[in-house]
């Protein structure tokens, strides 16, 4: 799946320009937390511990761009109820723990290009990409000149879910949306 998303980014780059995201950095952000002090990490983990979700499949079926911030992304026309619940629970737990939460409506997307300046795509993904979501992860970002480096700090599996590695497919960030 990450190979396919990376190829779609390559196609979009031909008309939109910008900086392609590396295949190993493709992810879906559930909640952007920003910089926190190391001593708050346990409180952050405790907040995520409160989230309970059933594994689900996210269908990425379109490639579009946001001109205002020059980003081209793959997204879902319809967000599964399980994903909406996961995001809602996570934001509630983060807010209760004193962490800032996004006030804008959640937009399920995987960024493919940054600093895009050319023609922005508005295409369907054919065939769509089905992403089996079995866990979510907390990721630490290390911003570098060559692009962000991500390190998984912790992970939380879905209830009753098994990690779907049997087929040898890995999605962005190891098939795990990032907190």
ZANU-289210 format. One record per residue: x, y, z of N, C-alpha, C, O, CB in turn; residue in three letters. Coordinates in steps of 0.1 Angstrom, whole numbers, plus 5000, padded with zeros to 4 digits. Glycine has a CB too. Layout:
REM ZANU-289210
XYZXYZXYZXYZXYZALA/...
END
This chain:
REM ZANU-289210
500849885000500050005000500950135000500650224993499150005012UNK/501950135008502850255008503550274994503750384990503850245019UNK/503750164987504350174974503350244965503750334957504750034968UNK/502150204965501150264957500950414960500850494951499750184959UNK/500850444973500750584976501950664971501850784967500650604991UNK/503150604972504350674968504250694953504650804948505550594972UNK/503850594945503650614931502650724927502850794918503250474924UNK/501550724935500550834932501150964935500851064928499350804941UNK/502050974945502751104948503651144936503751254933503551094961UNK/504251044930505151064919504351114907504851214900505850934915UNK/503151054905502351104894501851254896501951334887501151014892UNK/501451274908501051414911502151514910501951624906500451414926UNK/503351474914504551554913504751604899505251714897505751484919UNK/504451524889504751564875503951684871504451764863504351444866UNK/502751714877502051834873501951934885501752054882500651794870UNK/502251894897502051984908503452034913503452144920501351924919UNK/504551964910505852004916505851984931505051904936506152144912UNK/506752054937506852044952507751934956508551884948505452014958UNK/507751904969508551804975507751684978506851684986509251864988UNK/508151574973507551444975507851394989508951404994507951334965UNK/506851334996507151275009507851145006507451064997505751255017UNK/508751115015509450985014508450875017507550895026510750975023UNK/508650755011507750645014507650615028506550575033508150525006UNK/508750615036508750575050508150685059508050665071510150545054UNK/507750795053507150905062505650915059505051005065507851035060UNK/505150845050503650855047502850805059503150705065503350775034UNK/501950885063501150855075499850935075499651025067501950885088UNK/498850905083497650975085497651025100497750945109496350885082UNK/497651155102497651215115496251215121495351275115498251355114UNK/496151155133494851155140494751285148493651345149494751035149UNK/495851325154495851435163497251495163498251425166495351405178UNK/497351625160498751685160498951745174498151825178498851795149UNK/499951695181500151735195501151845196501151925205500651605203UNK/502151845187503151945188504251915198504351795202502552085191UNK/505052015201506151985211505651975225504752055229507152105210UNK/506051875232505751855246506951825254507951775248504651745248UNK/506951865266508151835275508151675277507151615278507951905289UNK/509351625278509551485280508851435293508251315293511051445282UNK/508751515303508051465315506551455313505851405322508351565326UNK/506051505302504551485299504251365291503051335288504051615292UNK/505251295287505051175278504251075285503351015278506451115274UNK/504451045298503550945305502150985305501250905303504050925319UNK/501851115306500451165306499851155292498651125291500451315311UNK/500751175282500251155268499851005266498850975260501351205258UNK/500750915270500450775269499150735276498350655271501650685274UNK/499050785288497850755296496550805289495550735290497950825310UNK/496650915282495450965275495150865264493950835262495751105269UNK/496150825256495950735245495450595250494750525243497250715237UNK/495850555262495350435268493850425270493350315270496050405282UNK/493250535270491750545272490950515260489750495260491350685278UNK/491650515248490950505235490750355233491650275233491750565224UNK/489550315229489150185225488550185211487550265209488250115236UNK/489050105202488450105189488549965183489449885187489150205180UNK/487649935174487649815166488449835153488349945147486249765163UNK/489249735149489949755136488949775125487849735125490749625133UNK/489449845115488549885104489449905091490649895092487750015107UNK/488749925080489449955068489150095063487950135063489049855057UNK/490150175060490050305055490250295040491250255035491050405062UNK/489250345032489350345017489850485013489050575013488050305011UNK/491050485008491550605001491150604987491550514979493150625003UNK/490350704982489750694969489950824961489350834950488350664970UNK/490750914966490951034958492251104961492851084971489751134961UNK/492751184951493951264952493451404949492951434939495151214942UNK/493751494959493351634957494451724964495451674969492051664964UNK/494251854962495251944968494552054976493452094973496152004957UNK/495352114985494952234992495852344988497052344991494952215008UNK/495352434980496152544975496652634986497752684985495252624965UNK/495852654997496152755007497452715015498152795019495052765017UNK/497752585015499052545022499852455013500852395017498752465034UNK/499552455000500352394989500652244992501852194991501752464988UNK/499652164996499752024999498851944989497751984987499351995014UNK/499451834984498651734976498551614985499551564990499351714962UNK/497351554986497151444995496151344989495351364980496651495008UNK/496251214995495351114992494351105003494751125015496050974990UNK/493051095000492051095011490851005008490850934998491651235013UNK/489951015017488750925017487551015015487351115022488650845030UNK/486750985005485451055003484551035015483851125019484851004990UNK/484550915020483750875032484650825043485450735041482650775028UNK/484550895054485350855066484550745074483450775078485750975075UNK/485150635076484450525084484050575098484850655104485350405085UNK/482950535103482450575116483550535127483750605137481150505120UNK/484250425125485250375134486450475135486950495146485750235130UNK/486750535124487850635124487350765130488150825138488350665109UNK/486150805128485550925134485550905149485950995157484150955129UNK/485150785154485150755168486550755174486750815185484450615170UNK/487450695167488850695172489450835174490050865184489750615162UNK/489250925164489651055165488951135176489551205184489451135151UNK/487651115177486851185187487351135202487551225210485351155186UNK/487451005203487950955216489351015220489651055231487950805217UNK/490251005210491651055212491651205216492351245225492451025200UNK/490851285208490851425211490251455225490751545232490051505201UNK/489251375229488651395242489651365253489751435263487351315244UNK/490351255251491351205261492551305262493051335273491851065258UNK/492951355251494051455250493651585257494351635266494451485236UNK/492451635254491951755261491751735276492151825284490551795255UNK/491251615280491151595295492551585301492651615313490451455297UNK/493551545294494951545299495651675298496851685302495651435292UNK/494951775293495551905293496451935280497252025280496451925304UNK/496251855270496951865257496051945248494851935248497351735251UNK/496752025239495952105229495352005219495951905215496852215222UNK/494152035214493551955203493052045192492752165194492351875209UNK/493051995180492652065168491152095169490352005173492951975156UNK/490752215166489352255166488652235152487452235151489152395171UNK/489452225142488852205129488352065127488751975134489952235118UNK/487452055118486851915115487951825110488851875102485751925104UNK/488051705114489051615110488951585095487851565090488851475118UNK/490051585088490151555074491051435072492351455073490551685066UNK/490551315070491451205068492251215055491651215045490551075068UNK/493551225057494351245045495751195048496251195059494351385040UNK/496451155037497851125037498551225028498351225016498150975033UNK/499451305033500151405025501151335016501951255020500851505034UNK/501051365003501951314993503051414988504151374986501151264981UNK/502651544988503551644983503351764992502251804997503251684968UNK/504451834995504451965002505052064992505852034983505351955015UNK/504752194994505252304986504852284971505552324962506752314987UNK/503652224969503152204955502852344949502152424956501952114954UNK/503152374937502952504931502252494917501652594913504252574929UNK/502252384911501652374897500152344898499452394907502352264890UNK/499752264888498352224887498052124898498752034901498052164873UNK/496952154905496552064916495551964911494651994904495852144928UNK/495851834915494951724910493651724917493451774928495651594911UNK/492651664911491351644917490851514910489951514902490251764915UNK/491451404914491251274907490851164917491151164928492451234900UNK/490051074911489750954919490950854918491650854908488450884913UNK/491150784928492150674928491450554923490450504929492750644942UNK/491950504912491250384905492350284902493150294893490550424892UNK/492350164910491350134920491750204933492850254935491349984923UNK/490750214942491050284955491950194963492250074960489750304963UNK/492550254973493550184982492750154995492350245002494750274985UNK/492650024999492049985011493149965022494049885020491249855010UNK/493150045032494150045043493549975055492650035062494550185046UNK/494049855059493549795071494149855083495349855085493849645071UNK/493349925091493849995103493649895115492549865119493050125105UNK/494749855121494749765132495249825145495049765156495549635128UNK/495949935144496450005156496650145153496650195141497849935160UNK/496950225163497350365161498650385169498850315179496250475165UNK/499450475165500750495171501050645175500450735170501850445162UNK/501950655185502450785188503750795182504650715183502550805204UNK/503950905174505150925166505851055171505251155172504850925151UNK/507151045172507951165175508651205162509151125154509151125186UNK/508551335159509051395147510351465150510551535160508051495141UNK/511351435142512651505142512851575129513151515119513851405145UNK/512651715130512651785117514051815113514851865121511851925119UNK/514351775101515751795095515651865081514551875076516451655094UNK/516751905076516751975063516251875052515451925044518252015060UNK/516551755053516151655042514651615044514151535036517051535042UNK/514051655055512651615058512551555071513551515078512151525047UNK/511351545076511151485090511551335090511351265081509651505093UNK/512051305102512351165105511351125116511251205126513851145110UNK/510651015115509650975125510150855132510650755126508350945118UNK/509850855145510150735154508850705161508250785168511350775164UNK/508450575161507250535168507650515183508650445186506750395163UNK/506950585191507250595206506350485213506850425222506950735211UNK/505150465208504250375215503150335205502850415195503550435228UNK/502450225207501350185198500250125206500450075217501850085188UNK/499050135201497850085207497050005197496550065187496950205213UNK/496849875199496049795190494549815191494049855202496449645192UNK/493849785181492449785181491949665189492649565190491749785167UNK/490749675195490149565203489749445194489049465184488949615211UNK/490349335197489949215189490649205176490449125167488549205187UNK/491649305173492249305160493649235161494349235171492449445156UNK/493949185149495249125148495949205137495349255128495248965143UNK/497249225139497949305129498049225116498349115116499449335135UNK/497749295106497549235093498949245085499149325076496549305084UNK/499749145089501149145082501249015074502248995067502249155093UNK/500248925075500348795069500548805054501148725048499148715072UNK/499848905048499948925033501248995029501549005017498748995028UNK/502049035039503349105035503149245031504049315026503949035024UNK/501949305033501649445030501849535042501449495053500249465024UNK/502549645040502649745050502049875045502349915034504049755055UNK/501349935053500750065049501750175054502750145060499350085055UNK/501350295052502150405057502250395072501350355079501450545054UNK/503450425077503750415091503450275097502950265108503050525099UNK/503650175089503450035094501950005096501549935105504150005107UNK/501050065087499650045088499050105100497950055105499249905087UNK/499550205105499150265117498950415116499950495114500050235129UNK/497650465117497550605118498350665130498450595140496050655118UNK/498850785128499650835139498850935148498051005143500850915133UNK/499150935160498551025170499151155168498751255175498550975184UNK/
END
